[in-house]
Amino acid sequence: MNETIVFAVISLSAIGGTSAVILYFVAQKFKVIEDPRIDIVNEKLPGANCGGCGFAGCRAFAEEAVKTGDLSKLNCPVGGNDTMKDIAAVLGLEPEEKEPMIAVLRCSGSRVNAPQKVAYEGASSCAFAHVLSSGESGCPNGCLGLGDCVVSCKFDAIYIDDTTGLPVISDENCVACGACVTACPRSIIELRKKGKKDRRIFVSCVNTEKGGPAKKNCAVACIGCGKCVKECPYEAITLQNNLAYIDYDKCRLCRKCEPVCPTSAILELNFPPRKEKAAEAEKVDGPVTEG
């Protein structure tokens, strides 16, 4: 009986010892040594884990930055250029300045411009309503106003205006993470260059219907007339599928396109009043005097 016990103990000890040795050598062969710079880069990142960089989170971004040793195709929209400069310093690379981006709403189909024709009853979700309905205004491409973009935003940068029924994007809070772009089932939110002094010009419409039906559903819809294309001296505007589009890389903010748009589908943000409009206002209201 004692011999049996002793034999069992010796056998189990031998099996355990052999297994431990095997596991040790396997672990040594396949062990992964993590670059300590990954932790340093990760500490430089804001920790938002928003996915705006194109990766699952800040840690994944840090791993890619260290692995590739190239920041030309990488960008943290939340941290911006300052964060990327810090990361470049850690990796011994030259920082690459990138122009800040911001989300813009390419739809002006407010309750005034695009009056309600039908009433939607269903789940309060744009993704759900998009499948079931063309929208209360009848525009198959317009904003549904149910706030999927608001829910997706982690930075409190979007809210639905009670008067217009449209999302409003905060210039101060938006970090261009792109979550709202992904959340919108109608692709009416776009990331564009923030622009000098926050000035931007873009076609605030994504409707590809022909002029008649588009104008019937929304007073400020792009009707594909092409006047802005002909007016632009920088070839920054193209016309495709009855819809004009302004390329922000080519646009020089000359403002020549906006006055020729017959439906006011082109928006100018944060520009000073035009001289002729200011003069007209002065004629009506009288000259402005300082108190």
ABEGO torsion letter per residue (X at the ends): XAAAAAAAAAAAAAAAAAAAAAAAAAAAAABBBBBAAAAAAAAABAGAGAGAAGBABAAAAAAAAAAAGBAAABBBAAAEAAAAAAAAAAAGBBBBBBBBBBBBBBBABBAAABBBABBBBEBBBAAAAAAABAEAAGBAABBAGAGAAAAABAAGABBBBAAAGBBBBBAAABAGAGAAAAABAAGABBBBBAEBGGBBBBBBBABABBAAAAAAABAABBAGAGAAAAABAAGABBBBGGBBBBBAAABAGAGAAAAABAAGABBBBGBBBBAAAAAAAAAAAEBBBBX
